[in-house]
Amino acid sequence: MKNIETERKFLVNPKVWKSVKKPKGQDYLQGYLCTDLKKTVRVRVIETNGFITIKGKFSGFSRYEFEYPIPVEDAMEILRLYTKNLIEKTRYKIEYKSSLWEVDEFHGENTGLV
């Protein structure tokens, strides 16, 4: 089965972002086990669920992505043992003009990034 992720990044006006009515967001904690030009391996916790994700090399805006649930306790232990720089963020899913936008607001060391 082919799993293809399409990702685009945009500059966000902080003043406009603050004024946007947002739905309840989901809290994420994630770290990377491997990052190189051909692949990345990430572990993340979303609220109370753990996941491991393997992503391939970008081709334009798309790349292969395989994501699998793992026990949240295992995800937390893997993050503790094998990652250095944890990423904390809240993801908001906003519907606008018949499209779903996933907007991440970062915390911790990355506070201020949207």
C-alpha positions in Angstrom: 0.0 0.0 0.0 1.4 3.4 -0.9 1.1 6.1 1.7 2.0 9.5 0.3 2.3 12.7 2.3 2.0 16.0 0.6 3.3 18.9 2.7 3.5 22.6 2.1 4.8 25.3 4.4 3.6 28.9 4.5 4.6 32.0 6.3 2.0 32.9 8.9 1.3 36.5 10.0 1.4 36.3 13.8 -1.2 39.1 14.3 -3.7 37.4 12.0 -3.0 34.0 13.6 -3.7 35.4 17.1 -7.1 36.7 15.8 -8.2 33.5 14.2 -10.9 31.6 16.0 -9.3 28.2 16.6 -10.9 24.8 17.4 -9.5 22.8 20.3 -6.0 21.7 19.3 -4.1 18.5 19.9 -0.8 18.5 21.9 2.1 16.7 20.3 5.5 15.7 21.7 8.0 14.3 19.1 11.6 13.5 18.4 13.6 12.1 15.6 15.6 8.8 15.7 17.1 9.2 12.2 17.3 12.1 9.8 19.2 12.0 6.6 18.5 12.9 2.9 16.8 9.6 2.1 14.7 8.9 5.2 13.6 10.1 8.6 12.3 8.1 11.5 10.1 9.9 14.1 8.4 8.9 17.3 5.6 11.1 18.6 2.9 11.2 21.3 -0.4 12.8 20.4 -2.3 13.4 23.5 -2.4 9.8 24.9 -1.4 7.9 21.7 2.1 6.8 20.5 3.2 6.5 16.9 6.4 5.7 15.0 6.7 7.2 11.5 9.1 6.4 8.6 9.3 9.0 5.9 11.1 8.8 2.6 12.9 11.4 0.5 10.9 14.3 -0.9 9.9 14.3 -4.6 8.5 17.8 -5.1 6.1 18.4 -2.3 5.4 14.7 -1.6 7.1 11.7 -0.1 6.3 8.2 1.2 5.1 8.1 4.8 4.4 5.0 6.9 2.9 5.6 10.4 2.0 3.0 12.9 0.6 3.1 16.4 2.8 2.0 19.3 2.0 1.9 23.0 2.3 5.4 24.5 4.6 4.1 27.3 7.0 2.8 24.6 6.9 6.1 22.7 7.7 8.1 25.8 10.6 5.7 26.7 12.0 5.9 23.2 11.8 9.7 23.3 13.6 9.7 26.6 16.3 7.3 25.7 17.1 8.0 22.0 16.2 11.6 21.2 17.9 14.8 22.2 15.7 17.7 21.0 12.1 17.1 21.7 9.6 19.1 19.7 6.4 20.3 21.5 3.5 21.8 19.6 -0.2 22.1 19.4 -1.8 21.2 16.1 -5.0 23.0 15.0 -7.2 21.5 12.2 -9.0 24.4 10.6 -11.5 24.1 7.7 -11.3 27.0 5.3 -12.9 27.3 1.8 -13.5 23.5 1.5 -9.9 22.7 2.5 -8.5 21.3 5.8 -5.5 23.2 7.1 -3.3 21.7 9.8 -1.5 24.5 11.6 1.2 23.8 14.2 1.9 26.3 17.0 5.2 25.4 18.6 6.2 25.5 22.3 9.4 25.1 24.3 12.6 25.9 22.4 10.5 26.7 19.3 8.0 29.1 21.0 6.8 31.7 18.5 7.0 29.5 15.4 3.7 28.8 13.6 
